[in-house]
Every structure is written in structure tokens, then in C-alpha cells.
Amino acid sequence: MLVLPVFAMRKERRELVELMSIPFKYEPSYFQTKLSFEKFVSEMAAPTLLHSLSMIRG
């Protein structure tokens, strides 16, 4: 089993949350937030958090 460093994952998770919350700074609507996250999750087929970040960054 692969063991990842805890501190690196915390940083990566914070970064993912910051990236995903950018669109909602100006539109704090729950409905819009829900639709955006559903769209993001349905289009993302990444099995890991690090791969998810690389997909977001492009």
C-alpha cells in the first residue's frame, strides 16, 4: 500500500478547495454552486487528488 505524506496531502486538498471555490466568490448561490460541483465531478474521471489537480491546471 502506498503511503503519502500527510502534510503534502493537506496542502493539495487546500489548493483543490481554493481552485474549486474561485467561481463562487462572486455568485454565492447555493443552486449555482451545486450545479457547478455536480458538473465538475461528473466530467472528472480522475482516481486521485493529485491527478485531479493536474486536470484542473491543464
C-alpha positions, 0 to 999 in steps of 0.5 A, spaced: 500 500 500 502 506 498 503 511 503 503 519 502 505 524 506 500 527 510 502 534 510 503 534 502 496 531 502 493 537 506 496 542 502 493 539 495 486 538 498 487 546 500 489 548 493 483 543 490 478 547 495 481 554 493 481 552 485 474 549 486 471 555 490 474 561 485 467 561 481 463 562 487 466 568 490 462 572 486 455 568 485 454 565 492 448 561 490 447 555 493 443 552 486 449 555 482 454 552 486 451 545 486 450 545 479 457 547 478 460 541 483 455 536 480 458 538 473 465 538 475 465 531 478 461 528 473 466 530 467 472 528 472 474 521 471 480 522 475 482 516 481 486 521 485 487 528 488 493 529 485 491 527 478 485 531 479 489 537 480 493 536 474 486 536 470 484 542 473 491 546 471 491 543 464 
